[in-house]
Amino acid sequence: MVSKRAGQVIEDYEIIEQIWQGSTSGVYLAKATSSDAEFGSYVAIKLLNTKRSRLNNSAHIAQFKKQALIAMELNHPNIVKVHKFFHNGEDLGLIMEYVAGKSMRQWSMEKIFSFEEVILIFKAMLSALDHLEQHKIVHKDIKPENILISPDMKIIKLIDFGYAIRKSFLFWDKFPYAGTERYMAPERRTGQATYRSDIYSLGKIVEEYLVKCNCEVPGYVIAILKNCIDPEPKNRYEHAALAYKDLEFLTEYHRKKDALRRHL
């Protein structure tokens, strides 16, 4: 994507092209200007659009800084790494790990994910949510657009912590209703956001893409999904780790069972 910022150097990285544009920010691919660059040869740079009058206010800038602080403490193979927050003149942004790939939504416009691929994504995101919970973080906007996948499916990462909150005894959510309604848990419409609401959003994504693959879904997967997307939060998995363990155990159990049946 052609960008007016091409050639601009930020934090020792030269912008090559724009790779994504949202309503409040843009993401750019950038290459190092020296061989000893701190974060490797290529990075993604996310820049807040502070020039738009509706965004040029302290609330959005504060939220962007909070996103940086939250994301920089995370270190997990299924979460895009945020290396650094910077504020240079009019440029307010993040230097992030660059992953060559597309969002789950973009891929779905080119292909139909198989059952095995959907389950692989399910497990990767459950693992990511478990890591967030360990850091007392609720993402609040789990959706296909925020799941980045490499062409060979070996890299699956959660991105965009723009609306994320840290759960504590003292916290104020400046954007309690922010998110994507299509995947939003019922309680989110009252301003509540919990680990279970993130699990709900992920479950709705998996349900949607299993329907799209038009495949036979095993009963144990249906049962796990039911415990992810129950309208009542108390009836859902309390922790993503529990759903992951169920999925891992039951998948392996049925794999061995089917293998044994074929040899009889």
C-alpha beads as a LAMMPS data file, in Angstrom:
LAMMPS data file: protein, C-alpha beads

264 atoms
263 bonds

1 atom types
1 bond types

-500.0 500.0 xlo xhi
-500.0 500.0 ylo yhi
-500.0 500.0 zlo zhi

Masses

1 110.0

Atoms # bond

1 1 1 0.000 0.000 0.000
2 1 1 1.556 3.296 -1.119
3 1 1 2.144 5.682 1.776
4 1 1 3.191 9.307 2.044
5 1 1 5.390 8.175 4.937
6 1 1 7.552 5.930 2.732
7 1 1 11.183 6.843 3.309
8 1 1 10.555 8.438 6.697
9 1 1 12.996 7.267 9.374
10 1 1 11.612 6.606 12.856
11 1 1 13.746 5.251 15.686
12 1 1 16.438 3.989 13.252
13 1 1 13.891 2.292 10.979
14 1 1 12.880 3.478 7.507
15 1 1 9.241 3.090 6.528
16 1 1 8.792 1.011 3.353
17 1 1 5.045 0.815 2.969
18 1 1 1.737 0.919 4.789
19 1 1 0.350 -2.519 5.605
20 1 1 -2.841 -1.598 7.456
21 1 1 -5.051 1.435 8.047
22 1 1 -7.624 1.740 10.799
23 1 1 -9.871 4.579 11.918
24 1 1 -7.443 5.754 14.599
25 1 1 -4.025 4.477 13.510
26 1 1 -1.934 3.020 10.716
27 1 1 0.638 0.225 10.649
28 1 1 3.762 0.370 8.488
29 1 1 6.495 -2.049 7.478
30 1 1 9.920 -0.595 8.195
31 1 1 13.489 -1.790 7.675
32 1 1 16.548 -1.109 9.798
33 1 1 18.897 1.659 8.688
34 1 1 21.898 -0.143 10.204
35 1 1 23.051 -3.742 10.648
36 1 1 22.990 -3.525 14.444
37 1 1 19.408 -2.288 14.818
38 1 1 18.005 -3.095 18.260
39 1 1 14.902 -4.957 17.095
40 1 1 16.144 -6.779 13.995
41 1 1 16.060 -6.101 10.276
42 1 1 12.318 -5.472 9.937
43 1 1 9.642 -4.169 12.290
44 1 1 6.055 -3.009 12.125
45 1 1 5.450 0.558 13.290
46 1 1 2.001 1.548 14.526
47 1 1 1.326 5.284 14.446
48 1 1 -1.588 7.040 16.117
49 1 1 -3.295 9.523 13.830
50 1 1 -3.030 12.583 16.078
51 1 1 -3.722 15.043 13.264
52 1 1 -7.417 14.219 13.062
53 1 1 -9.203 16.660 15.316
54 1 1 -11.409 14.010 16.925
55 1 1 -8.334 12.041 17.953
56 1 1 -6.153 14.938 19.012
57 1 1 -7.181 14.789 22.652
58 1 1 -5.713 13.551 25.896
59 1 1 -8.126 10.583 26.267
60 1 1 -7.020 8.849 23.059
61 1 1 -3.353 9.639 23.630
62 1 1 -3.569 8.295 27.184
63 1 1 -5.300 5.149 25.886
64 1 1 -2.571 4.644 23.291
65 1 1 0.118 4.954 25.968
66 1 1 -1.759 2.482 28.160
67 1 1 -1.947 0.068 25.213
68 1 1 1.836 0.321 24.921
69 1 1 2.470 -0.336 28.601
70 1 1 0.131 -3.327 28.608
71 1 1 1.480 -4.859 25.403
72 1 1 5.177 -4.371 26.176
73 1 1 5.064 -6.614 29.243
74 1 1 3.656 -9.545 27.268
75 1 1 5.959 -12.227 25.896
76 1 1 4.174 -15.160 24.308
77 1 1 4.536 -16.998 20.963
78 1 1 0.874 -16.320 20.118
79 1 1 0.945 -12.580 20.871
80 1 1 2.688 -10.024 18.664
81 1 1 5.588 -8.527 20.593
82 1 1 5.577 -4.773 21.187
83 1 1 9.160 -3.601 21.595
84 1 1 8.921 0.099 22.316
85 1 1 6.662 3.120 22.728
86 1 1 7.872 6.451 21.309
87 1 1 6.648 10.035 21.132
88 1 1 8.714 12.160 18.767
89 1 1 7.129 15.478 17.876
90 1 1 3.802 14.724 16.206
91 1 1 4.585 11.014 15.900
92 1 1 3.164 8.824 18.634
93 1 1 3.639 5.127 18.050
94 1 1 4.765 1.608 18.782
95 1 1 7.620 -0.437 17.355
96 1 1 6.408 -4.006 17.051
97 1 1 7.455 -7.431 15.839
98 1 1 6.816 -7.810 12.102
99 1 1 5.008 -10.941 11.002
100 1 1 4.652 -11.683 7.294
101 1 1 1.047 -12.753 7.042
102 1 1 -2.563 -11.664 6.979
103 1 1 -5.414 -11.458 9.423
104 1 1 -7.807 -14.365 9.788
105 1 1 -10.454 -12.185 8.133
106 1 1 -8.214 -11.448 5.142
107 1 1 -7.310 -15.118 4.686
108 1 1 -10.998 -16.076 4.823
109 1 1 -11.599 -13.952 1.742
110 1 1 -9.136 -16.134 -0.176
111 1 1 -9.706 -19.599 1.290
112 1 1 -11.886 -21.710 3.542
113 1 1 -10.147 -22.812 6.717
114 1 1 -10.279 -26.569 7.301
115 1 1 -11.498 -28.073 10.562
116 1 1 -7.892 -28.796 11.573
117 1 1 -6.839 -25.211 10.854
118 1 1 -9.718 -23.735 12.866
119 1 1 -8.817 -25.944 15.835
120 1 1 -5.168 -24.899 15.509
121 1 1 -6.216 -21.243 15.687
122 1 1 -8.546 -22.042 18.600
123 1 1 -5.718 -23.579 20.619
124 1 1 -3.278 -20.782 19.806
125 1 1 -5.730 -18.103 20.917
126 1 1 -6.694 -19.977 24.088
127 1 1 -3.002 -20.092 24.946
128 1 1 -2.739 -16.341 24.275
129 1 1 -5.778 -15.620 26.474
130 1 1 -4.276 -17.706 29.260
131 1 1 -1.138 -15.548 29.098
132 1 1 -3.247 -12.376 29.222
133 1 1 -5.090 -13.666 32.277
134 1 1 -1.796 -14.351 34.040
135 1 1 -1.031 -10.660 33.544
136 1 1 -4.586 -9.635 34.598
137 1 1 -5.354 -8.280 31.136
138 1 1 -8.649 -8.384 29.228
139 1 1 -8.254 -7.774 25.483
140 1 1 -11.884 -6.705 24.818
141 1 1 -11.698 -6.930 21.022
142 1 1 -11.052 -10.539 20.030
143 1 1 -12.071 -10.792 16.368
144 1 1 -10.740 -12.315 13.102
145 1 1 -9.181 -8.972 12.150
146 1 1 -6.998 -9.172 15.269
147 1 1 -5.648 -12.668 14.653
148 1 1 -2.541 -12.587 12.450
149 1 1 -1.621 -15.779 10.587
150 1 1 1.383 -16.653 8.410
151 1 1 0.778 -18.400 5.052
152 1 1 2.028 -21.764 6.390
153 1 1 -0.111 -21.492 9.569
154 1 1 3.018 -21.876 11.707
155 1 1 2.629 -18.388 13.165
156 1 1 -0.677 -17.399 14.767
157 1 1 -0.656 -14.232 16.852
158 1 1 -3.101 -11.981 18.654
159 1 1 -2.676 -8.283 17.887
160 1 1 -4.085 -4.847 18.775
161 1 1 -4.427 -4.009 22.463
162 1 1 -6.054 -0.653 21.777
163 1 1 -9.024 -1.317 24.078
164 1 1 -7.333 -3.678 26.537
165 1 1 -7.676 -3.128 30.280
166 1 1 -5.800 -4.376 33.295
167 1 1 -8.075 -5.866 35.948
168 1 1 -7.269 -4.585 39.421
169 1 1 -9.007 -3.245 42.490
170 1 1 -8.557 0.274 41.170
171 1 1 -9.048 0.721 37.447
172 1 1 -11.132 2.901 35.173
173 1 1 -12.107 1.789 31.705
174 1 1 -12.345 4.892 29.531
175 1 1 -13.977 2.931 26.717
176 1 1 -16.234 0.366 28.472
177 1 1 -18.395 -0.322 25.417
178 1 1 -15.581 -0.451 22.860
179 1 1 -15.156 -3.601 20.811
180 1 1 -16.833 -5.392 17.936
181 1 1 -20.518 -6.076 18.570
182 1 1 -20.608 -9.163 16.359
183 1 1 -18.307 -11.025 18.774
184 1 1 -19.187 -9.186 21.968
185 1 1 -20.367 -11.149 25.012
186 1 1 -23.840 -10.119 26.290
187 1 1 -22.441 -8.602 29.485
188 1 1 -20.143 -6.343 27.444
189 1 1 -23.220 -4.351 26.457
190 1 1 -23.511 -3.248 30.089
191 1 1 -19.881 -2.182 30.236
192 1 1 -18.547 -5.323 31.918
193 1 1 -15.372 -6.903 30.559
194 1 1 -13.838 -10.068 32.023
195 1 1 -11.618 -12.967 31.029
196 1 1 -14.805 -14.892 30.317
197 1 1 -15.988 -12.240 27.866
198 1 1 -12.758 -12.707 25.874
199 1 1 -13.367 -16.482 25.900
200 1 1 -16.884 -15.846 24.585
201 1 1 -15.554 -13.732 21.693
202 1 1 -13.063 -16.415 20.714
203 1 1 -15.763 -19.075 20.886
204 1 1 -17.991 -17.079 18.527
205 1 1 -15.125 -16.812 16.025
206 1 1 -14.481 -20.565 16.141
207 1 1 -18.193 -21.306 15.792
208 1 1 -18.433 -18.995 12.764
209 1 1 -15.473 -20.545 10.949
210 1 1 -16.496 -24.118 11.692
211 1 1 -19.829 -23.356 10.018
212 1 1 -17.966 -21.885 7.036
213 1 1 -15.800 -24.974 6.601
214 1 1 -18.985 -27.070 6.212
215 1 1 -17.348 -29.976 8.004
216 1 1 -18.516 -32.557 10.501
217 1 1 -17.718 -31.182 13.948
218 1 1 -17.037 -33.773 16.671
219 1 1 -19.327 -33.704 19.667
220 1 1 -16.529 -32.887 22.087
221 1 1 -15.686 -29.706 20.141
222 1 1 -19.348 -28.680 20.188
223 1 1 -19.406 -29.239 23.966
224 1 1 -16.275 -27.149 24.484
225 1 1 -17.707 -24.364 22.333
226 1 1 -20.954 -24.458 24.292
227 1 1 -18.955 -23.802 27.448
228 1 1 -17.263 -20.850 25.755
229 1 1 -20.301 -19.051 24.339
230 1 1 -22.996 -19.587 26.947
231 1 1 -24.894 -16.275 27.356
232 1 1 -24.468 -16.560 31.125
233 1 1 -20.850 -15.790 32.134
234 1 1 -21.054 -18.154 35.128
235 1 1 -21.743 -21.071 32.773
236 1 1 -18.632 -20.457 30.658
237 1 1 -15.103 -21.659 31.249
238 1 1 -13.676 -19.643 34.110
239 1 1 -10.200 -19.740 32.580
240 1 1 -8.922 -20.126 29.007
241 1 1 -6.432 -22.697 30.313
242 1 1 -9.308 -25.032 31.223
243 1 1 -10.727 -24.881 27.710
244 1 1 -7.245 -25.468 26.282
245 1 1 -6.714 -28.542 28.462
246 1 1 -10.098 -29.978 27.470
247 1 1 -9.404 -29.401 23.790
248 1 1 -5.905 -30.860 23.990
249 1 1 -6.932 -33.920 26.000
250 1 1 -10.075 -34.767 24.047
251 1 1 -8.419 -34.239 20.663
252 1 1 -5.629 -36.651 21.607
253 1 1 -8.076 -39.130 23.135
254 1 1 -10.207 -39.286 19.988
255 1 1 -7.131 -39.427 17.751
256 1 1 -5.884 -42.520 19.578
257 1 1 -9.374 -44.005 19.650
258 1 1 -9.804 -43.581 15.881
259 1 1 -6.322 -44.998 15.231
260 1 1 -7.115 -48.060 17.330
261 1 1 -10.424 -48.572 15.538
262 1 1 -8.707 -48.486 12.148
263 1 1 -6.313 -51.266 13.227
264 1 1 -9.042 -53.591 14.468

Bonds

1 1 1 2
2 1 2 3
3 1 3 4
4 1 4 5
5 1 5 6
6 1 6 7
7 1 7 8
8 1 8 9
9 1 9 10
10 1 10 11
11 1 11 12
12 1 12 13
13 1 13 14
14 1 14 15
15 1 15 16
16 1 16 17
17 1 17 18
18 1 18 19
19 1 19 20
20 1 20 21
21 1 21 22
22 1 22 23
23 1 23 24
24 1 24 25
25 1 25 26
26 1 26 27
27 1 27 28
28 1 28 29
29 1 29 30
30 1 30 31
31 1 31 32
32 1 32 33
33 1 33 34
34 1 34 35
35 1 35 36
36 1 36 37
37 1 37 38
38 1 38 39
39 1 39 40
40 1 40 41
41 1 41 42
42 1 42 43
43 1 43 44
44 1 44 45
45 1 45 46
46 1 46 47
47 1 47 48
48 1 48 49
49 1 49 50
50 1 50 51
51 1 51 52
52 1 52 53
53 1 53 54
54 1 54 55
55 1 55 56
56 1 56 57
57 1 57 58
58 1 58 59
59 1 59 60
60 1 60 61
61 1 61 62
62 1 62 63
63 1 63 64
64 1 64 65
65 1 65 66
66 1 66 67
67 1 67 68
68 1 68 69
69 1 69 70
70 1 70 71
71 1 71 72
72 1 72 73
73 1 73 74
74 1 74 75
75 1 75 76
76 1 76 77
77 1 77 78
78 1 78 79
79 1 79 80
80 1 80 81
81 1 81 82
82 1 82 83
83 1 83 84
84 1 84 85
85 1 85 86
86 1 86 87
87 1 87 88
88 1 88 89
89 1 89 90
90 1 90 91
91 1 91 92
92 1 92 93
93 1 93 94
94 1 94 95
95 1 95 96
96 1 96 97
97 1 97 98
98 1 98 99
99 1 99 100
100 1 100 101
101 1 101 102
102 1 102 103
103 1 103 104
104 1 104 105
105 1 105 106
106 1 106 107
107 1 107 108
108 1 108 109
109 1 109 110
110 1 110 111
111 1 111 112
112 1 112 113
113 1 113 114
114 1 114 115
115 1 115 116
116 1 116 117
117 1 117 118
118 1 118 119
119 1 119 120
120 1 120 121
121 1 121 122
122 1 122 123
123 1 123 124
124 1 124 125
125 1 125 126
126 1 126 127
127 1 127 128
128 1 128 129
129 1 129 130
130 1 130 131
131 1 131 132
132 1 132 133
133 1 133 134
134 1 134 135
135 1 135 136
136 1 136 137
137 1 137 138
138 1 138 139
139 1 139 140
140 1 140 141
141 1 141 142
142 1 142 143
143 1 143 144
144 1 144 145
145 1 145 146
146 1 146 147
147 1 147 148
148 1 148 149
149 1 149 150
150 1 150 151
151 1 151 152
152 1 152 153
153 1 153 154
154 1 154 155
155 1 155 156
156 1 156 157
157 1 157 158
158 1 158 159
159 1 159 160
160 1 160 161
161 1 161 162
162 1 162 163
163 1 163 164
164 1 164 165
165 1 165 166
166 1 166 167
167 1 167 168
168 1 168 169
169 1 169 170
170 1 170 171
171 1 171 172
172 1 172 173
173 1 173 174
174 1 174 175
175 1 175 176
176 1 176 177
177 1 177 178
178 1 178 179
179 1 179 180
180 1 180 181
181 1 181 182
182 1 182 183
183 1 183 184
184 1 184 185
185 1 185 186
186 1 186 187
187 1 187 188
188 1 188 189
189 1 189 190
190 1 190 191
191 1 191 192
192 1 192 193
193 1 193 194
194 1 194 195
195 1 195 196
196 1 196 197
197 1 197 198
198 1 198 199
199 1 199 200
200 1 200 201
201 1 201 202
202 1 202 203
203 1 203 204
204 1 204 205
205 1 205 206
206 1 206 207
207 1 207 208
208 1 208 209
209 1 209 210
210 1 210 211
211 1 211 212
212 1 212 213
213 1 213 214
214 1 214 215
215 1 215 216
216 1 216 217
217 1 217 218
218 1 218 219
219 1 219 220
220 1 220 221
221 1 221 222
222 1 222 223
223 1 223 224
224 1 224 225
225 1 225 226
226 1 226 227
227 1 227 228
228 1 228 229
229 1 229 230
230 1 230 231
231 1 231 232
232 1 232 233
233 1 233 234
234 1 234 235
235 1 235 236
236 1 236 237
237 1 237 238
238 1 238 239
239 1 239 240
240 1 240 241
241 1 241 242
242 1 242 243
243 1 243 244
244 1 244 245
245 1 245 246
246 1 246 247
247 1 247 248
248 1 248 249
249 1 249 250
250 1 250 251
251 1 251 252
252 1 252 253
253 1 253 254
254 1 254 255
255 1 255 256
256 1 256 257
257 1 257 258
258 1 258 259
259 1 259 260
260 1 260 261
261 1 261 262
262 1 262 263
263 1 263 264
